[in-house]
Amino acid sequence: MIPTPTLGRRLASAVYDLLLVIALSLIATLPFVLLFGDSTHGWRRYVLQGWVVAAVGAYFVACWARGGQTLPMKTWRIRIVRWDGGRVGVARAVHRYLLAWLSLAALGAGFIWALFDRDRQFLHDRLAGTAIVEAPRVKA
């Protein structure tokens, strides 16, 4: 198996990804609010929340399925692969994304799992059949 990046590098990549997700959420919210108006209560609030979760999911799924990396993951040389080392397809990327939400909803237990896992993998990676590995350095 390819070496697993340190938890520090994965955390740094996650913080960088969080900044991009915040920006993406703001961009995704604009057309919704322009179309439907005030979305702070009632059915509009829930539809907007679903819309933002779907937009963020599209970002992650597209990045993971296309090359196994988001922009921050490229910066920190981290890649998502199938457990056998192959590329992650769309279905597996969607599966990983949904499981990551469950990991987060369980008070982060699926992420804390990596502290005790023999390969330092998150629980949602184990369940989705994926792994976080170090990406090779790109020679300039």
N, C-alpha and C positions, 0 to 999 in steps of 0.2 A: 504494500500500500504506500502511496505517496505521503510524505510527512504532512501532519496537521499543523496549521498555523497556530501560533500562541494565542491564548485567550486575549492578551493585550492587543494584538493586531486585529483580532476579530472585533473587539470592543471599539477600537478606533475606526474601523470600517463601518460599524453599525452607527456610530455617532455621525459620521460623514453621510451615510445613507439617510439618517433621520433628517438632516438638513435638506436633502433633496426631496424627501417625502413631504416635508412641510411646504416647500415651494410647490410641489406637484399638487398638493391638496388645495392650496390657495388658487392655483390656476384652474383646477377642476371645478372649484366652487363658483367661480365667476360666471360661466355661462348658465349654470343652474339657477343662480340667484337672479340673473338678468331675465331668464325665461319664466321663472315661477315666483319671483319676488321674495318677500320675507320668509325665511325657512328656519326660524328659530323655535317653532312649536308646531304641534299637530303632525299630520301625515307628511308634510313637506320636510320636516326635520329628519324623519326616519329614511325617507327616500334619498335625501341629500347625503346622509351618513352612508347608506348603501352605495350610492354613486361614488363617493370618495374612496371607500374600501375597494370597489371594483377598479377605479382608476389606478390606485396604488398597486393593486394586484396585477393589473395589466402591465405596469412598469416592471415589477419583479419577474413575472412569468416570462415576458418578452426577453428580458436580459438573461435570465437563467437558461431559457430554452435556446436562445441564439448562440451564446458563447460561454454560458456558465458564470458570467460576471456582470455585476453592476459597475458603474463608474468608480465608486469607492473601492470595490473589490479589486478592480484593476490597479488602482493606486497602491493598495496594500498587498498586492500579489496573492489574492485568495480566489479560489474557484470552487464552484459547486459541480460535482460530478455524480454519476450513478455510482452505486456501491462497487461495481465492477470496473470503474474508471472511465466508462463511456459517457457520452454527452447526455444531458438531461433533456428529455422531450417536453412538449407542452403539457401533456397529461400529468407527468410526474412533477413538473414545476407547479402546476395548479394544486396538486396534492400536497406538496411541501408548503406552499403558501397557506393553505387552509389549516394544515396541522400546526404551522407556526402561530396562527391566530389562537388556536386552542391552547398551545403552550403558554402564550401570553395571558390568556384568560384564566389559566390555572395559576395565577399569581407568579408567572414566570418559571414555574416548576420545570417545564421542558427545556428552558435555557440553563437553569441551575444544574440540570442533569449532566451537562458537559463537565462540571467540576469532578464528577465521580465516574464518568464513563472511561473505559480503558483507552479509547481512541480520542477522547475529548470531543465527541460529537454530540450535537443537540439531540434531544429525544425525537423531535419532528424529523430530523435527518434519518435516524434509525428507522422510524416508522415509514418514511417515504422511500427508503432505499437509496438515499443520497448520502454524500459525504462532503465535508468542507476540507479542501486540500490546499497546499501551497501551489501557487502558479509559478511556472519557471520564469526566470528573469528574461526580459526581451533584450537582445543585444542591439545596440544602436548602430 
